[in-house]
Amino acid sequence: MMKKKLILNGVCASLLLSCVFANAQVGGTQKIKSTDPVAASTTAPIAAPVITSVASPSKSEEALVAVTPVNAIRVLLVADRETTLSSSVTAKIKKLHVSIGVHFEAGQTLVEFDCEEPVARLNIANAELSGAVEAHEAKVRMQGLEQASDVEVALAASAAAKGRAQVELQRAQVDLCTIKAPWSGRVAKVHVRTHMSVTPSQAMVDLIKNGPLRLKLNVPSRLLGQMKAGRVFDVVIDETGKTYSARMLALNSRVDPVSQTIEIEATIVKNTPDLLPGMSGVAHIASLR
């Protein structure tokens, strides 16, 4: 009996050794569960080192950095003068003489309101003025005949003056029935339509004045020593791809402490009709002359 037990133990030991040997051959990274800490440490797999690569800049990015001038500064074109015409009265638009992009001259009528009521009030004021003037002249003649006192003549003169003031007031109201252009230019935007009722201060038409455009740019403060009114530099506009000459007009009275830049206003030297407000480009400060 004892001999059989020894034979069984030997068979089991040989099977166990065969399994261990097979596992070692199949994969060296698999762990064998053991109670011996030394054996566990020797059979544990070793992690491979992680290699991190840093991406180098592409050729296009290197080319972009290489061709970008150091003193190239973005600029914005703005109109020399622009305004928004608004209504001064509550009225209905009778006729609209403008549309987007239309050119107009100084003093040209742009908007007409329906003015029947103001014109009627003006006619009433004129009639009252005529009666007050006649009454005053009659009092003056009666005063010559000693039939009217000085007080009556003065009251008649006051009534006539009041009538004249009423006429001027109603004429001013009638003048508000037409909106005229303050200067020559072009229409940028129309906010209203014909037969539309408007209220006081309501925007109606955006206008842009004709003439050379202005440029706005923010120059680094380290270049402040080179910036002087009257100096000329070159500007390349993105929309046209052309180069234009610009002259500095004014420098801001302070430097922006956050961006360390100073705002500068300039103007295009020549009147170029192909440029429009809102276009942008690059100013080459290296071309200052």
C-alpha positions in Angstrom: 0.0 0.0 0.0 2.8 2.3 0.9 4.6 1.6 -2.4 1.5 2.4 -4.4 1.2 5.8 -2.7 4.8 6.7 -3.4 4.3 5.8 -7.1 1.2 8.0 -7.3 3.1 10.9 -5.8 5.9 10.5 -8.3 3.5 10.5 -11.2 1.8 13.7 -9.9 5.2 15.4 -9.4 6.3 14.6 -13.0 2.9 15.8 -14.4 3.3 19.1 -12.5 6.8 19.6 -13.8 5.6 18.9 -17.4 2.9 21.6 -17.1 5.4 24.2 -15.7 7.8 23.5 -18.6 5.0 23.7 -21.2 3.8 27.1 -19.8 7.4 28.5 -19.9 7.7 27.5 -23.5 4.3 28.9 -24.6 4.7 32.4 -23.2 7.4 33.9 -21.0 5.1 36.8 -20.0 2.5 34.7 -18.3 2.7 34.6 -14.5 2.9 31.4 -12.4 1.0 31.7 -9.2 3.5 30.9 -6.4 3.6 31.5 -2.7 7.4 32.0 -2.9 8.0 35.8 -3.2 11.4 35.2 -4.7 10.0 32.9 -7.4 7.2 35.4 -8.1 9.7 38.2 -8.6 11.8 36.2 -11.0 8.9 35.0 -13.1 7.2 38.5 -13.4 7.4 40.0 -16.9 9.5 43.2 -17.5 7.6 46.1 -19.1 9.0 47.5 -22.3 10.2 51.1 -22.1 7.8 53.7 -23.6 9.4 56.0 -26.2 7.7 59.4 -26.8 8.4 61.2 -30.0 8.1 64.9 -30.5 6.4 65.9 -33.8 8.6 68.2 -35.8 7.0 71.2 -37.7 5.8 70.4 -41.2 7.5 71.9 -44.3 4.4 74.1 -45.0 4.6 75.6 -41.5 8.3 76.2 -41.8 7.7 77.9 -45.2 4.9 80.1 -43.7 7.1 81.3 -40.9 10.0 81.9 -43.3 7.9 84.2 -45.7 6.0 86.1 -43.0 7.6 89.6 -42.6 8.5 90.6 -39.1 7.1 94.2 -39.6 3.9 93.1 -41.4 0.9 94.4 -39.4 -2.8 93.8 -40.2 -4.8 96.9 -41.2 -8.5 97.7 -41.6 -10.1 100.1 -44.1 -12.8 102.4 -42.8 -14.7 105.3 -44.4 -13.5 108.8 -43.8 -17.1 109.7 -42.7 -20.1 107.4 -42.3 -23.5 108.0 -40.6 -26.9 106.5 -40.0 -29.9 108.7 -40.9 -32.8 108.4 -38.6 -36.3 109.8 -38.4 -37.1 112.9 -36.4 -40.9 112.4 -36.5 -43.6 109.7 -36.5 -44.7 109.4 -40.1 -45.2 107.1 -43.0 -42.6 106.8 -45.8 -44.1 108.1 -49.0 -41.1 107.6 -51.3 -37.7 106.1 -50.9 -35.1 107.4 -53.4 -32.2 105.1 -52.4 -31.0 101.5 -52.5 -27.8 99.6 -51.6 -24.8 100.9 -53.4 -26.5 103.9 -55.0 -24.4 107.1 -55.3 -25.9 110.4 -54.2 -25.0 114.1 -54.1 -25.0 116.5 -51.2 -28.5 118.0 -50.6 -30.2 115.3 -52.6 -33.5 114.0 -51.2 -33.2 110.5 -50.0 -36.5 109.8 -48.1 -39.9 111.5 -48.3 -42.6 111.2 -45.7 -46.4 111.6 -46.0 -46.8 115.3 -44.9 -50.4 116.1 -45.4 -51.1 116.9 -41.7 -48.0 119.1 -41.2 -48.8 121.0 -44.4 -52.4 121.6 -43.2 -51.1 123.0 -39.9 -48.8 125.3 -41.8 -51.7 126.6 -43.8 -53.6 127.3 -40.6 -50.7 129.1 -39.1 -50.3 131.3 -42.2 -54.0 132.2 -42.0 -53.8 133.1 -38.4 -50.7 135.2 -39.1 -52.5 137.1 -41.8 -55.4 137.9 -39.4 -53.0 139.0 -36.6 -51.1 141.3 -39.0 -54.3 142.9 -40.2 -55.5 143.4 -36.6 -52.2 145.0 -35.7 -52.3 147.4 -38.6 -55.9 148.4 -37.8 -54.9 149.1 -34.2 -52.0 151.3 -35.4 -54.4 153.3 -37.6 -56.9 153.6 -34.8 -54.1 154.8 -32.5 -53.5 157.7 -35.0 -57.1 158.7 -34.7 -56.8 158.4 -30.9 -59.3 155.5 -30.9 -56.9 152.8 -29.6 -54.6 152.9 -26.6 -50.9 152.0 -26.6 -51.7 148.8 -24.7 -54.1 147.6 -27.5 -51.5 148.3 -30.1 -48.8 146.4 -28.1 -51.2 143.4 -27.7 -51.9 143.3 -31.4 -48.2 143.5 -32.2 -47.6 140.6 -29.8 -50.3 138.5 -31.5 -48.7 139.1 -34.9 -45.3 138.0 -33.6 -46.9 134.9 -32.1 -48.4 134.1 -35.5 -45.0 134.5 -37.2 -43.5 132.1 -34.7 -46.3 129.5 -35.3 -45.6 129.7 -39.0 -41.9 129.1 -38.5 -42.6 126.2 -36.2 -45.0 124.5 -38.7 -42.6 125.2 -41.6 -39.8 123.4 -39.6 -42.2 120.4 -39.1 -42.8 120.3 -42.9 -39.0 120.5 -43.5 -38.7 117.3 -41.4 -40.8 115.5 -44.0 -37.8 115.1 -46.3 -34.5 113.6 -45.4 -31.6 115.0 -47.5 -28.0 113.9 -47.9 -25.5 115.8 -45.8 -22.6 115.1 -48.3 -21.9 113.2 -51.4 -21.4 109.4 -51.0 -22.9 106.0 -51.4 -25.6 104.0 -49.6 -24.3 101.2 -47.4 -27.6 99.8 -46.0 -31.3 100.6 -46.1 -33.3 99.7 -43.0 -36.8 100.7 -44.1 -39.2 100.3 -47.0 -41.8 102.4 -48.8 -45.2 102.9 -47.0 -43.5 101.8 -43.8 -44.3 103.9 -40.6 -41.3 105.0 -38.6 -40.8 106.5 -35.2 -38.4 109.1 -33.9 -34.7 107.9 -33.7 -35.5 104.9 -35.9 -32.6 104.0 -38.2 -33.4 104.3 -41.9 -30.3 104.6 -44.1 -26.5 104.0 -43.6 -24.4 106.4 -45.6 -20.7 106.4 -46.5 -18.9 109.5 -47.7 -16.9 109.6 -50.9 -13.1 110.2 -50.8 -9.9 108.5 -49.7 -10.4 105.8 -47.1 -8.8 105.7 -43.7 -6.7 102.8 -42.2 -6.6 101.6 -38.7 -3.7 99.5 -37.4 -2.1 98.6 -34.1 1.7 98.9 -34.1 3.9 97.3 -31.5 5.0 99.9 -29.0 8.7 99.0 -29.6 8.3 100.6 -33.1 7.0 103.9 -31.6 10.2 105.8 -32.4 9.7 105.2 -36.1 6.0 106.3 -36.1 5.4 110.0 -37.0 2.5 111.8 -38.7 3.2 112.3 -42.4 5.4 109.3 -43.0 4.4 107.0 -45.9 4.3 103.2 -46.0 3.1 100.5 -48.3 -0.1 98.5 -47.8 -1.1 95.3 -49.6 -4.9 94.8 -49.6 -6.1 91.2 -49.5 -9.2 91.6 -51.6 -7.4 93.3 -54.6 -3.9 91.9 -54.2 -2.5 95.4 -55.0 0.0 97.6 -53.2 -1.1 101.1 -52.2 0.7 104.0 -50.5 -0.7 105.2 -47.2 0.2 108.3 -45.1 0.1 108.4 -41.3 -2.3 110.9 -39.9 -2.4 110.5 -36.1 -1.1 108.4 -33.3 -3.1 107.5 -30.2 -2.1 109.4 -27.0 -1.4 106.2 -25.0 -0.1 102.7 -25.4 -2.4 99.7 -24.7 -0.7 98.2 -21.6 -2.2 94.7 -22.3 -1.2 94.2 -25.9 1.8 96.7 -25.8 0.5 98.3 -29.1 -0.4 101.8 -30.1 -3.3 102.6 -32.4 -2.5 104.6 -35.6 -4.7 106.2 -38.2 -3.6 106.6 -41.8 -5.1 107.4 -45.1 -4.7 106.1 -48.7 -2.7 108.7 -50.6 -4.8 108.5 -53.8 -8.5 108.1 -54.2 -8.9 104.5 -55.4 -12.5 103.5 -56.4 -11.6 99.8 -56.2 -11.2 100.0 -52.4 -14.2 99.7 -50.2 -14.6 100.1 -46.4 -14.3 96.9 -44.5 -11.4 95.5 -46.6 -8.3 94.5 -44.8 -4.6 93.9 -45.6 -1.1 94.0 -44.4 1.0 97.2 -43.7 4.7 96.8 -44.3 6.3 99.1 -41.7 9.8 98.3 -43.1 8.8 100.4 -46.2 8.5 103.6 -44.1 9.8 106.7 -45.9 
